[in-house]
């Protein structure tokens, strides 16, 4: 799971149930910076950010981009957005489609 997903939904550590193999993640609301200031890591599960429909993320610099523009980018939709983005909206970029479930959030990576 990319760090951008963890920062948007507050996921922390992967947990595997040894009895049934079900994978879940521990949660957190913030991380603490070196100056002891808190930084939120749950933007997409916070109603204050429901106006954000999605995030386009890249950890590559402009001068160090891949040959095919867009291969370095990941698009993550906000399933709690006031104006949600359809899964088929972004074709140029790698993307993670997220959705609501009765028990939380469903994640699906749409690239190899």
N, C-alpha and C positions, 0 to 999 in steps of 0.2 A: 504494500500500500504506500503510495507516495506521501511524503510529508505534507504536501498541500491538502490532502484529504484529511489527515490527522488535525491540521490547523483549522479547517473549516467545520469539522463535526465533533471535535473534542475527543477523538479516539486516542488511546495511549498504547497499551500492551495487548498483544494477541493472547487469547486464552483458549485452550482446547480442552473440552470435556472428555476425559479419558474413557468414560463409559459409553458415550454415544458418538464421539468424534465431532460434535458441533463446535464451530469456531465462533467466538465472540471477542469483543475488545473491551478492556477497561476504559473508563471515561474520565475526563478532567475538564474543568472549566477554564483554567489558566495555567500559564507557566510563569516562573519568576526569573526576571532578567538579572544580570550580574549586579545591578544597582538595587536589587530587591524590589523593583517595581513589577507589578503584575501585567501580563499580556494575555488578553482573551484568546482562547483557541476553540471557540464554539460558535463562530459567526453564523453558520447556516442553521443552527438549531436555536437561534436567538431571534425572537420576533422583531427586535430592533433592526435587523438586516433583511427583512422580508422583501424589501424593495430591490435587492440584488438577485438577479435571475441566474447568474452563473459567473464563474471565474475562468479566465484564460491565463494559464501559468506556464512559465518557462524558467529553468534554472541555467540557461545558456546565455552568454553575452552576445550582443549583436555582431561583434567581430568574430565570434567563434560559432556561427550558425551552421547547421548541416546543409548539404547540397540541396535537398528538397525542403523548401521553406515550409514550416509547420510540423516537421518531424520531431522538433524539440518541445512542442507545446502540448499541454494537456488541458482540455476543457472539462470543468466540473459544474454540473447544473445544481441549482438549489431547489430541492423538492418542496421546500416550504415557502417558496417565493410567491408574491402576489401575482406575478406574471411568469409562470414557469416556462422553461424552454423545452421543446419536444426533443426526444432522444435523437431524432433524425435531423435536427437543425444543423449541427456542426459536422460536416463531412471532411473538411480540410485537416482538422486536428485530431489527434488521439483524444479519446474522451472517456470519462467515467460517468455512467448514468446512475443517478441516485434516485431512490424512490422511498415513499413512506410505506411502512408496514404496520400492522396492528401492534407489534412489539418493538418497533424502532425504525431503523433505516436499512434499506437494501442497497448494496453497491454492486455494480456490474461494470467491469472493464471492457471497453469496446475496441480493443486492439491487442496485438500479440506482444 
